[in-house]
Amino acid sequence: MPQAPERYAVYFVPDRDSALWQTGCRWLGRNPDRTQDTAPVPPPEAAEAGISREDWAAATAEPRRYGFHATLKPPFHLAEGCDVADLDMALARFAAGRKASQGPVLSVARLGGFLALCPRGPAGGLDTLAGDCLRAFEPFRRLPDAETLARRRAKGLSPRQEVLLEAWGYPFVLEEFRFHMTLTDHLSDDAAARFRSVLEGLFADALTSPLAVGGIALFREPAPGAPFETVRRYLFTGR
């Protein structure tokens, strides 16, 4: 049976009414809650800092496709015998059993050559949430094909990352996980400095308080290379 083209992922996303969500979507030029987005437009702050529309579009193309988020369960094809209704019910049960909480304060940081929002201090609760999501929704993950594994290995993995790739289909999970909300693709040192200055100003008001961790979301990539879109948000309602 041919593999279904769509992939799913479990993300952390801020509340849609929050300054963080609205600023993140404005920076990336796309709101994944909307099925029909207009052509991406850079925020005026980028032009004011001398960043051209072309440079902004190139630097944000990949994170724009994925949407403003932090990955908890990396993208996966559904396992044979599972459907999205099963996954939806599992996510709803998971969220009903968790309490909303407060995470660390985030700041703009450079991570592996790209810019992202990262915790300023320890992020134990977020690490735990990611590990719990990784395990809880593992029964829904179809094993990756050889091409996908080869692509993951192309940039070089440590021995431990290789073990994690074989076990979970992705090398940056469990102790290799780093909570982050990607804002750019890889940038040169000079470009990173220019973009970072803009981003620190743009997100200043949205990053004054600790991160509100009130739920998770299911996202869908309808076809290879297509933009990820929000399927459903699940609020944590446990007590």
C-alpha positions, 0 to 999 in steps of 0.5 A: 500500500503506498504511503499517504503523502501527508505528515503530522507533527505535535507542536507547542504554539502560544495562545492565538491571542497572545503577543508572542503568537501574533508577533511570531506569525507577523515575523514569518509572514504567515499564520498557519491557523488560516488555510488561505494566506496571502503572499508573505510580507515582511514586517516594516521593522525589517526594512527599517533595519536595511533588510531587503524583502528578498533577504527576509524572504530567503531567511524565513522561507523554511520556518515560514513553511513549518509555522511559528512553533516549537516541535514536541513530536517531529513530523511523521507519517501515520502508521498503517492502521491508524487514522487522524481521528485516532490521533486526535482522540489520543491528543485530547486525552493527553491534554485533558490529563495535563495542567497548564504551567509557566515556562521560562522566559525566552530570548532571541538566540543563535542556535546551530547557525540559525536564530530562534527563541530559546529559554534563558534558563533551565527548561525542565518542564518543557523538556519533560513535555517534549519527552512525554509527547515523543513517547505518547504518540509513538504508536502513531508514527510510521517507520521512516524510509531509507531516504529519510534516514539518509537525509537525517544523517547527511549533516553528521550525527554523534553516536548517541544521535544515531541511536536516537534516530534509529529508535525515534526517527529523529536524532534531536530528542530526549537528552538531545532535545533543545526547546526552540522556536525557529525564526530564520534559516542558517545565516552568516555571522554578519546577517545573523547580527543584523537579523538578531537586532531586528528580532530583539526589538520586534519581540521585546514586548512579547518576551517580558513574561515567562512562557505560558504553556497551556496546551499543544497543537496538531499540525499537518503537512498535506503534501511534501514541501507544502506549508504546515497548517493547524489541525487542532489546538488542545488546551491542558485542562488537568487539575 
